[in-house]
Amino acid sequence: MTILSLKAQTIALHEIIVIDDGSTDQTLDIAIKYGCRIISLKKTLGRGHARMLGICESNTPFVLFCDSSNVIDIQFVDKALQNLSDQSVSACFGKIINHRSLQDPLSIWRSRYLFRECEPHRSDIHFVNTLITYAVLVRKEHVIHVGNFNPQLKECEDQDLGDKLLDLNYKLLSDPQLIAYSLRKESVSSLYLRYRRWNSHYKISQNIIVQFLKTLKVSLFIFARKDIMDRRFICLFISIYLPFYLFFHDFFINLKSSFKNGK
């Protein structure tokens, strides 16, 4: 569905490049079927490397990034290009919401506390200080000028690039009319780790006890309280379990790293 939404754009794309970062699903078969240019990596190298390749392999002044689990409105590129008419703007993106087909508890929790679909949002086009790449149109010249995506970063590569662009006084725009719809069905692990990634900064490393206490406070006093008020009891369980899962995940990662470094 992702490729179909790209091919349906009111402004035709020059080409669709699929970076196959060690996928094990039917990504290649679908990409071949729809005539995409495929770049296959022998092993999974992470988000930073994949996006860096996307910039290097493209030959157009603007590059659209769209995660393989998302679809976008047919006028996404048209609207984003209008916003990039200002030569100082490096990137334009919008918001992400669940696709209407997703009604499972994990998707509902994600819509409430990651995508925050029920919360009020600005309705105007505005400058932001963070780059988000689930669906974004970027100006290639600016991205190359600041050194491209960092291929060493397996995650948070968008935060890193956004910081580099802002440091050189380039601008990032958010347009609420640009909508990406997530088709991804989360597991408990992928949902919690996504929450962690979205609510931390790649340059700031915190003690796991401090992280646990901060996450526990949010999960109990904000998420769980709202779940009880809305009588969303499955979401309540997900909210309460969140800090404990992340704590033990981080604990065992640190333990594994300590054993590895000690050998």
PyMOL commands that set and color helices and strands:
alter all, ss='L'
color gray80, all
select helices_A, chain A and resi 2-7+27-33+47-57+76-83+105-113+140-145+157-167+188-198+208-229+233-262
alter helices_A, ss='H'
color red, helices_A
select strands_A, chain A and resi 17-20+37-40+62-66+70-72+89-98+126-128+135-139+171-182
alter strands_A, ss='S'
color yellow, strands_A
deselect
rebuild
show_as cartoon
